[in-house]
Amino acid sequence: MIDYETYCKIRQHHTEGGLSFSQIADELGIDPETVAKYARAEKFSARARVKRVSKLDAFKPMITRLLDRHPYSCTQILQRLREEGYIRAE
């Protein structure tokens, strides 16, 4: 994924400069296929970000409660989660 500034440079080099996709790619240091994709695009569209699920999502309320009581380290939090049966010891 490229930023808007790079998209504008690609479009400018392609339309005004008449450079080929390979020449633009060499100048900007990106893949020629990426240049071709964005040179053909009528307008810039940023890719939508996908919210990823965290392994800790299920434990966040418990972790927050622990940290509200005391400034535990990560190791101490893991130990407490194991003691209370939330996570198995591996």
Secondary structure, 3 states (H helix, E strand, C coil): CCCHHHHHHHHHHHHCCCCCHHHHHHHHCCCHHHHHHHHHCCCCCCCCCCCCCCCCHHHHHHHHHHHHHCCCCHHHHHHHHHHCCCCCCC
